[in-house]
Amino acid sequence: MARYLLPCPDCHETFPVATRHAGQTIECANCQSAVEIPKLGELRQLPQESEQRTSQSGPPQVRQSRSRLKSWLFSGGLVIAVLSAVAGMALLNYANGLYSPISEYTDLIEKTSNEEIDTMAAAQMWDWWSRATKIELGEWQENPGVGSNIQSEILTKIAYLLFGLSAVGLLSLLCSFGVGKQK
């Protein structure tokens, strides 16, 4: 593979560049400034590196201009996704605990202990059981709470916004995989 000598625009030091790096940005080994490598046609007009120089120096330090963007998208997206998801879950859990129970059947079940049930007469037991089964014990049901609890509603909406922010973080993380791909 042919290598050409490219001068740094800042320090004017020349360094070898392979044709596969055409159109990319590299870092000057001397002054560490970003140097844009010309397209292949312009690169071939530069002087070629001699065999002596090839044996003395190693390959140039290639720095993809998009690698920093890729790392920021990945790490930033990961941090945003995880932190906002955890915060959203915690906030949603807290907001759901703010609902006030209003069902008399819930109070009936919570206040009746096993000792009280053991001392009930058959008629009392039947009455208790018929009232308790009206709330469908054993099946999942909505939290019997006051739906107009303003503080809980606001916190729930903030939790949903945090979940949306988590989705943005995941999207950023996924976009980081596409950055820097050459066609």
N, C-alpha and C positions, 0 to 999 in steps of 0.2 A: 504494500500500500504506500502510495507516495505521500511524503510529508513536505510541507512548505513552511518557509520562515515568515512569520507574521510579526510586524513591529507593533509594540504597545503604543497607543496614542499618548499615554501619560509620561512614561519613563523612556520610551524609544528603544527599549531592549527587545531584541528579536527572540522568538521562541518557536519551536517546531509545532506544527498543527497538522493532524491527519485529515484527509478528505472527508472522513465520516463525521467530522465535527462541523462541517460547513453549515452556516446559518444558525449556529448555537452561540451561546455566550460562555466564555471561559474566564478564568481568573489568571491574571498575570503572575508568574512565579516570582517576579522581582518586586513589584509594588502592590500586588494583590488587588489591583483595580479590575473592574469588569471590562472585558474586551469582547466585542461582538465579532465573530468570525464571518467574513464575507461569504456569499453564495459560492457554489462550486466553480462557476465560470470565472469569477473574479479571483478566487483563491488560486486557480491554476496559472494566473498571470504573475504571482509572486515567485521569488527564487526558491528552487527546491533545496531541501536540506542535504548536505553532503553526508557521505557514509561515516566520516569521522565524528561528526556532531551527533549522529544517531547512537553511536556506541557510548558517547560520553554522558549524554543526558537521558533521563527516562521520559515517559510520556508526560504531557502537560497536565496540570491539575484542572480537570474539566469540572465545571460547576454549571449544572443546569439552572437556567434562570428561573425555572418554575419549581425547583425543588423546595425552596423556602416557602412558596405559596402552598405547595402540596403538604408540607409538614404542618403549617399553620392551620390549613383546612382540616387535616386529620385530627391533630391534637385538640384544636379549638372545638371542632364538632363533637369529639368524644367527651370532652369536659362539659360542654353545654348540654349534650344529650343526657349524660348521667346525672349531673347536678339538678337539672330542671325536672327530670323524671322523679328523682328521689324527693325533691322539695314538693312537687305536685302530689305525690302519693301521701306524704306526711300531712300536707295541708288539707287534702281531701278527707283523710282519716279524721283529722281534727274537726273539720267542718261537719262531718256526719255525726260526730259525737255531740254537737250542739243542738241537735233536734230534741225537742221536749216530748216525751211519750204522753199521749192523751187517752190511750185505750184503758178502760176499766178492766178488761180481761187480762191485759198484761200485768196490771197491779195485782189482780187476783192470783195469778200463777206465781208471781214473784213473792207474794206475802204468805202463801200457803206452803208450809214446810211438810216434810215427810211425816213428822210426828203428829201434826194436825190431821193429816189424811188418815193415819192409822187409828185415830180416836173418833173419826166421823162415823155416824150411823149410815146405814145403807141408803136411806133417802137423801141425806146430806151429800153423800158421796156421788149419788146419781145426779143431783143438782149441780154440784161442782164440776163433774165431768161433762155434763151437757153444755154448761157455760164455757168451759175451757176448750172444748172441741169446736166451738164456733169460730175460733181464730185459727183453725186448721193447724194444730200442733203437728210437728214433724215435717211440714212442708215449708219451703222458702216463701217468705212474703216480704213486701216492702216494709221499711221501717215505719211503724205507726207514729209518725211525728207531725209536728205542726209545720205545714209547708210554707208558711209565711215568715219564717225566721230569717230576717233580713241579713244579719251578720253571717249566718251559715250559707245563704245564697251567694253573697258577695265572695266569701272565701272559696266556695265551690267554683265560681266562675274564674277566680284567679288561679285555682288549681288546674282548670282546663286550659287556661292560657299558658301555664307552665308546661303542660303536656304538648301544646302546640310548639312552644319553644324547643322542647325536646325533639320534636319531629324535624324542626329546622336544623338542629344540631346533627341529627342522623343524616339529613340530606347533605349537609356540608361534609360529613364524614364520607359519604358515598361519592361526592364530587371529587374528593381528594384522590380517588383511585383513577379518575379520568384525566387529571392534570398531568401534563408532561408526556403523554403518549404521542408518539410521532406517527404520522400517517404513512 
